[in-house]
Amino acid sequence: MTVLTDALLSIVVPLYNEEDNVVLLTEKIHESLVGYTYQIIYIDDFSTDATRMVVKKMNDSKVHLIELKKNYGQSLALAAGIDYAEGEYIITMDGDLQNDPSDIPQMLSYAISGEYDLITGIRQKRKDSLVKKIPSKIANFLVRRVTKLDIKDNGCALKVFTKDIAKDLNLYGEMHRFITLLAYLEGAQIKQVPVKHHARHAGVSKYGLERVFKVIADMMLLLFIRKYFQRPIHLFGIFGVLLILLGGIINIYLLVVKLMGEDIGNRPLLIFGLMFILAGIQLFTIGIVMELLIRTYYESQQKRPYRIKKILIGDKAQ
């Protein structure tokens, strides 16, 4: 079931060497969004082919083209498009025609209902090669196990956001892979919807098996942000104290041995004891410094470490 709305929609699409796809993609978006008010925002991530020229030649009043000065990657291209977007609902998708714009109206209906802040697709019968499927399955498994967020397809680019959630995502690095998790950390209510998936129309994929290692590194960062961003001393301080205690126990033991008349100068255990104490002091110090940085982050920008969804006075929202 689809629902029409008078609200402006912003379709944000990063492009990199998609000269053979962008015209057909634009036509499909127009066909799928008849009756809606929308803007299509293409972000050219410094393509090395004729993508920019093809978009300009379309001379389409609904198409906005953002040209980046160099290749920043998909995350920052998305961030540029979302920052520019004016719509009440912001829709992201890939530019390779593997996402189907005809799924947008159904997904949009869930956002319009007001119950959900993010509607994300679950690609059905994926037409990708094993080189893309295997890293994707590994990434989805790791995200579910580490974060406890049960998202079946983190890699699906087709998503519908409410404006406030999309604008607060703070994408950087290669965090587009975890855009659903980032929205969840912002307090978003998430709905998963099955969507169609097509084989790439033209061009080549930009992903390989090295993606697995990038996913693991990015996920470790997100895990730290999720659990310890507001209290880094609880991570570094605890490990620091444990190492100091371990080093102290070792050195006390060696002191007792020394008092009993044994030579401890050549024992490796003495070096380990000193290393544990020094490492513990360093970790504890890092925790304190990061605590001060977090306080500066919130206080200098007048940010609050929480988000309020709604305030009620009696039975009325304020």
C-alpha positions as CSV (number, residue, x, y, z in Angstrom):
1,M,0.0,0.0,0.0
2,T,1.4,3.4,-1.0
3,V,0.4,6.8,0.4
4,L,0.8,10.2,-1.4
5,T,2.1,13.2,0.4
6,D,2.5,16.9,-0.4
7,A,5.8,16.9,1.5
8,L,9.0,17.4,-0.6
9,L,11.1,14.3,-1.1
10,S,14.8,14.4,-1.6
11,I,16.3,11.4,-3.5
12,V,20.1,11.4,-2.7
13,V,22.2,9.3,-5.1
14,P,26.1,9.3,-5.0
15,L,27.6,8.7,-8.5
16,Y,31.0,7.5,-9.4
17,N,31.5,6.5,-13.1
18,E,27.9,5.8,-13.8
19,E,27.6,7.5,-17.2
20,D,25.7,4.5,-18.7
21,N,23.2,4.3,-15.8
22,V,22.2,7.8,-14.8
23,V,19.8,8.6,-17.6
24,L,17.8,5.4,-17.2
25,L,17.9,5.8,-13.4
26,T,16.4,9.2,-13.7
27,E,13.6,8.0,-16.0
28,K,12.8,5.2,-13.5
29,I,12.6,7.6,-10.6
30,H,10.3,9.9,-12.6
31,E,8.1,6.9,-13.4
32,S,7.9,5.6,-9.8
33,L,7.2,9.0,-8.2
34,V,4.3,10.3,-10.3
35,G,2.1,12.5,-8.1
36,Y,4.9,13.2,-5.6
37,T,6.9,16.4,-5.2
38,Y,10.5,15.6,-5.2
39,Q,14.1,16.6,-6.1
40,I,16.8,14.3,-7.3
41,I,20.2,15.1,-5.9
42,Y,23.1,13.5,-7.7
43,I,26.5,13.8,-6.1
44,D,29.3,13.2,-8.5
45,D,32.2,11.9,-6.5
46,F,34.8,13.1,-9.0
47,S,34.0,10.6,-11.7
48,T,36.7,9.8,-14.3
49,D,34.1,9.2,-17.1
50,A,31.4,11.5,-18.6
51,T,28.9,11.1,-15.7
52,R,28.8,14.9,-15.0
53,M,28.3,15.8,-18.6
54,V,25.5,13.2,-19.0
55,V,23.7,14.6,-16.0
56,K,24.0,18.2,-17.3
57,K,22.8,17.3,-20.8
58,M,19.5,15.9,-19.3
59,N,18.6,19.5,-18.4
60,D,16.0,18.2,-15.9
61,S,14.6,20.8,-13.5
62,K,14.1,18.1,-10.8
63,V,17.8,17.1,-11.0
64,H,20.3,18.8,-8.8
65,L,24.0,18.0,-9.4
66,I,26.6,18.4,-6.7
67,E,30.2,18.1,-8.0
68,L,32.8,17.2,-5.5
69,K,36.4,18.6,-5.9
70,K,38.0,15.1,-5.5
71,N,37.0,11.5,-4.8
72,Y,35.9,11.5,-1.2
73,G,34.1,8.1,-1.1
74,Q,30.5,7.1,-0.8
75,S,30.1,8.2,2.9
76,L,31.1,11.8,2.3
77,A,29.2,12.0,-1.0
78,L,26.1,10.9,0.9
79,A,26.8,13.4,3.6
80,A,27.1,16.2,1.0
81,G,23.7,15.2,-0.6
82,I,21.9,14.9,2.8
83,D,23.3,18.3,3.9
84,Y,22.0,19.8,0.7
85,A,18.6,18.0,0.7
86,E,15.5,20.1,1.5
87,G,12.9,17.4,1.7
88,E,10.9,16.3,4.7
89,Y,11.8,12.7,3.7
90,I,15.3,11.9,2.4
91,I,15.7,8.8,0.3
92,T,19.1,7.3,-0.4
93,M,19.9,4.8,-3.2
94,D,22.8,3.6,-5.4
95,G,23.3,4.9,-8.9
96,D,24.0,1.5,-10.5
97,L,20.3,0.6,-11.1
98,Q,20.5,-2.3,-8.7
99,N,18.0,-0.6,-6.4
100,D,14.5,-0.2,-7.9
101,P,12.9,3.2,-7.5
102,S,9.4,1.5,-7.7
103,D,9.9,0.4,-4.1
104,I,10.1,3.9,-2.8
105,P,6.3,4.6,-2.5
106,Q,5.7,1.6,-0.4
107,M,8.7,2.4,1.9
108,L,7.6,6.0,2.1
109,S,4.1,5.0,3.4
110,Y,5.7,3.7,6.6
111,A,7.6,6.9,7.1
112,I,4.5,9.0,6.5
113,S,2.6,7.0,9.1
114,G,4.8,8.6,11.8
115,E,5.7,5.3,13.5
116,Y,9.2,5.0,11.9
117,D,12.1,7.2,11.3
118,L,14.0,5.0,9.0
119,I,12.7,2.4,6.5
120,T,15.5,0.2,5.1
121,G,15.4,-2.4,2.4
122,I,16.1,-6.1,2.5
123,R,17.3,-7.1,-1.0
124,Q,15.4,-10.1,-2.3
125,K,17.1,-12.6,-4.6
126,R,20.3,-10.6,-4.8
127,K,21.9,-10.5,-8.3
128,D,25.4,-9.8,-7.0
129,S,28.5,-12.1,-7.4
130,L,29.9,-14.1,-4.5
131,V,32.7,-11.5,-4.2
132,K,30.0,-9.1,-3.0
133,K,27.7,-11.5,-1.3
134,I,30.2,-13.2,1.0
135,P,31.6,-10.0,2.6
136,S,28.0,-8.7,2.9
137,K,26.9,-11.8,4.8
138,I,29.9,-11.7,7.1
139,A,29.3,-8.0,7.8
140,N,25.6,-8.5,8.6
141,F,26.4,-11.4,10.9
142,L,29.1,-9.4,12.8
143,V,26.8,-6.4,13.2
144,R,24.0,-8.5,14.6
145,R,26.3,-10.4,17.0
146,V,28.3,-7.3,18.2
147,T,25.6,-4.7,18.3
148,K,22.4,-6.8,19.0
149,L,20.7,-4.8,16.3
150,D,18.8,-7.3,14.2
151,I,19.2,-5.8,10.7
152,K,19.1,-8.4,8.0
153,D,20.7,-6.4,5.2
154,N,23.0,-3.5,6.3
155,G,24.3,-3.1,2.8
156,C,21.1,-2.2,1.1
157,A,21.5,1.5,0.0
158,L,17.7,2.0,-0.6
159,K,16.5,3.7,2.6
160,V,13.9,6.3,3.5
161,F,14.7,8.7,6.4
162,T,12.8,11.4,8.2
163,K,14.6,14.7,7.8
164,D,15.7,15.1,11.4
165,I,17.3,11.6,11.6
166,A,19.1,12.0,8.3
167,K,20.5,15.4,9.1
168,D,22.0,14.1,12.4
169,L,23.9,11.1,10.9
170,N,27.3,12.7,10.8
171,L,28.7,10.4,8.1
172,Y,32.5,10.2,7.7
173,G,35.1,7.7,6.6
174,E,33.3,4.8,5.2
175,M,30.4,4.7,7.7
176,H,27.7,4.4,5.0
177,R,27.9,0.7,5.6
178,F,26.6,1.2,9.1
179,I,24.1,4.0,8.3
180,T,21.3,2.0,9.8
181,L,23.2,1.5,13.0
182,L,24.1,5.2,13.1
183,A,20.5,6.0,12.9
184,Y,19.7,3.5,15.6
185,L,22.2,5.2,17.9
186,E,20.4,8.5,17.2
187,G,17.2,6.8,18.5
188,A,15.5,6.0,15.2
189,Q,12.6,3.6,15.0
190,I,13.5,1.3,12.2
191,K,11.3,-0.7,9.8
192,Q,12.7,-3.4,7.4
193,V,11.0,-3.9,4.1
194,P,11.7,-6.4,1.3
195,V,12.8,-4.7,-1.9
196,K,13.7,-5.8,-5.4
197,H,17.3,-6.1,-6.5
198,H,18.6,-6.1,-10.1
199,A,21.8,-7.0,-11.8
200,R,24.1,-4.1,-12.5
201,H,23.0,-2.5,-15.8
202,A,26.4,-1.2,-16.8
203,G,29.8,-0.4,-15.3
204,V,31.7,-2.4,-12.7
205,S,31.4,-2.9,-9.0
206,K,33.7,-0.9,-6.7
207,Y,33.7,-3.6,-3.9
208,G,35.9,-6.6,-3.2
209,L,36.9,-9.0,-0.5
210,E,39.0,-6.3,1.2
211,R,35.7,-4.8,2.3
212,V,35.5,-7.4,5.1
213,F,38.6,-6.0,6.9
214,K,37.3,-2.4,6.5
215,V,33.9,-3.5,7.9
216,I,35.6,-5.1,11.0
217,A,37.7,-1.9,11.6
218,D,34.7,0.4,11.2
219,M,32.6,-1.8,13.4
220,M,35.1,-1.7,16.2
221,L,35.0,2.1,16.1
222,L,31.2,2.0,16.2
223,L,31.2,-0.4,19.1
224,F,33.4,2.0,21.0
225,I,31.1,4.9,20.2
226,R,28.0,2.9,21.1
227,K,29.3,1.7,24.5
228,Y,32.0,4.1,25.7
229,F,31.7,7.4,23.8
230,Q,30.2,9.2,26.8
231,R,32.3,7.3,29.4
232,P,35.7,6.4,27.8
233,I,37.3,6.2,31.3
234,H,35.2,3.0,31.9
235,L,37.0,1.3,29.0
236,F,40.6,2.6,29.3
237,G,40.5,3.2,33.0
238,I,39.4,-0.4,33.8
239,F,42.1,-1.9,31.6
240,G,44.6,0.5,33.0
241,V,43.8,-0.4,36.6
242,L,43.9,-4.1,35.8
243,L,47.4,-3.8,34.2
244,I,48.7,-1.7,37.1
245,L,47.4,-4.3,39.6
246,L,48.9,-7.1,37.6
247,G,52.2,-5.3,37.4
248,G,52.1,-4.5,41.1
249,I,51.4,-8.1,42.0
250,I,54.4,-9.3,39.9
251,N,56.7,-6.7,41.4
252,I,55.6,-7.5,45.0
253,Y,56.3,-11.2,44.3
254,L,59.7,-10.3,42.9
255,L,60.4,-8.1,45.9
256,V,59.7,-11.0,48.2
257,V,61.9,-13.2,46.1
258,K,64.7,-10.6,46.3
259,L,64.4,-10.3,50.1
260,M,64.8,-14.1,50.3
261,G,68.2,-13.7,48.7
262,E,67.5,-14.6,45.1
263,D,68.8,-12.5,42.1
264,I,65.9,-11.1,40.1
265,G,67.9,-8.7,37.8
266,N,67.9,-11.1,34.8
267,R,64.4,-12.4,35.2
268,P,62.0,-11.5,32.3
269,L,59.2,-11.4,34.8
270,L,60.7,-8.1,36.1
271,I,60.5,-6.5,32.7
272,F,56.9,-7.7,32.3
273,G,55.9,-6.3,35.7
274,L,57.3,-2.9,34.8
275,M,55.7,-2.9,31.3
276,F,52.3,-3.7,32.8
277,I,52.5,-0.8,35.2
278,L,53.6,1.6,32.6
279,A,51.0,0.4,30.1
280,G,48.3,0.7,32.8
281,I,49.3,4.2,33.6
282,Q,49.2,5.2,29.9
283,L,45.7,3.6,29.4
284,F,44.4,5.3,32.6
285,T,45.8,8.6,31.4
286,I,44.2,8.2,27.9
287,G,40.9,7.6,29.6
288,I,41.1,10.8,31.6
289,V,42.2,12.8,28.5
290,M,39.3,11.4,26.5
291,E,36.8,12.2,29.3
292,L,38.0,15.8,29.1
293,L,37.6,15.8,25.3
294,I,34.1,14.4,25.5
295,R,33.1,17.1,28.0
296,T,34.6,19.7,25.7
297,Y,32.7,18.2,22.7
298,Y,29.3,18.5,24.4
299,E,29.9,21.8,26.3
300,S,31.6,23.8,23.5
301,Q,28.8,22.9,21.0
302,Q,26.0,23.1,23.7
303,K,25.1,19.5,22.8
304,R,23.2,17.2,25.1
305,P,24.1,13.5,25.4
306,Y,20.5,12.5,24.8
307,R,17.6,13.0,22.3
308,I,14.0,13.7,23.3
309,K,11.4,12.2,21.1
310,K,8.3,13.9,22.5
311,I,7.2,16.0,25.5
312,L,3.6,15.6,26.7
313,I,1.7,17.9,29.0
314,G,-1.4,16.0,30.0
315,D,-2.5,14.3,26.8
316,K,-1.1,17.0,24.5
317,A,2.3,17.2,22.9
318,Q,4.3,20.4,23.7
